[in-house]
Amino acid sequence: MVQDAANDEKPLDPEAARIVAKMRRLMVIASLTTFIAVAAVIGVIGYRVFRSEGRVGRPPDLAAALPAGAKVLSSAIGEGRVVLTVEVNGAIELLTFDLNTLKPLGRVRLSP
């Protein structure tokens, strides 16, 4: 015959009941804290995804004007700028453009 486990339990003494109640309270506090932290992280991720301010779209077609007969030797991108190292008629130049608009910002001619 199978006996019910709930009927076999003895009632807890007052000290043990107080400890069990305290542990339940601590578990509820820990669970609520974890839930709030997870909700905050999900909220921040959702905010960043839906408030991208148009940064995710297709970049516009832009063209930078290079001197006639220029040969691009290298390029570098940093701090919102594009720097091209070009060779024009045997002389080397550094051309700096704005990364978003490709507007020319500067030119440095390197002489041998």
N, C-alpha and C positions, 0 to 999 in steps of 0.2 A: 504494500500500500504506500502511495506517495503522500508524504506529509507536506503541508504548505510551509515554506521557509519563513513567511511573515509571522506565523503563529508561534514559531519556536524562539523568536527573538525575545530577550529579556529587556525591559525598559531600562534606559540609561539613567545613571545617577545624575544629580544636578550638575556636578563638575564636568562630566563628559558631555552633557547636553549643552552646556555653555561653550565648550571647546568646539563642538560640532556647529553651533550657531555662528561662532566667530569665523570658522573656516568657510562656511557658506557665504558670509558677508564679504570676506576677502576674495572669494572666487567671483562673486558678482561684480565687485569693484575691478578686478583684473580683466574680466570679460568685457565690461563696458569700456574700459580704457583701450583695450585692443580694438574693439569695434570702432571707437572714435578715431583712433590712429589710422586704421585701414580706410575709413571713410574720408579722412583728410587727404591721404595719399591719392585715392581714386579721384577725389574732387580736384586736386591740383593737376593730375594728368588730364582729366576731362577739360579743364580750363585751358591748358596749354594746347590741346588738340583743336578745340573749337574757337580759340582766339588767336589763330595763327597770323592774322592781319595780312593776308594775301601773300605770305612768303612762300607758300607751297605751290603756287601757280607756275605756269610755263614762263620761263624768262623771256623778255622781249628780244627781238632780233636787232642787234646792234652791230655796228661796224666801226672799227678804228681806222683812221686814215694814216697810212704809212707812206714815207717818201717813195718816189718811183725808183725801182731797182733795188729796194731794200730786201735784205735776207735776214730772217729772224734766226738768231743764234740760240737764245734761251729766253725763258719767261719765269716770272716769280709773282706770287699773289700773297698779299698780306696787308692787314690794317685798312681794308677797303680800297686797295690800290693794286694795279697790275703794272709790273715793270717788264718791259721787253728790251732785250739786248739785240740790237740790229746792226748789220754791216751795210753801210751805204757808200758806194764808190771806194771801197778799201778802208774807210774810217768806221770806227765802232762808236755807236751812240746808245745811250740808255733813254728810253721813252717811258714816261710814267703816265698812266691813265686812271681815271676814277673807275672803280670796279662796277658800279651800278649803271653809270651813264656812258662810259668809255670816252668821257670828255678829256682831252689832253691836259695834264697838270704840269708837266715839265719835260725838259730835254737836256741831257748832259752829253757833250761830245768829248770823247776820249781821244787824245792825240798821241801818236807813237813817240 
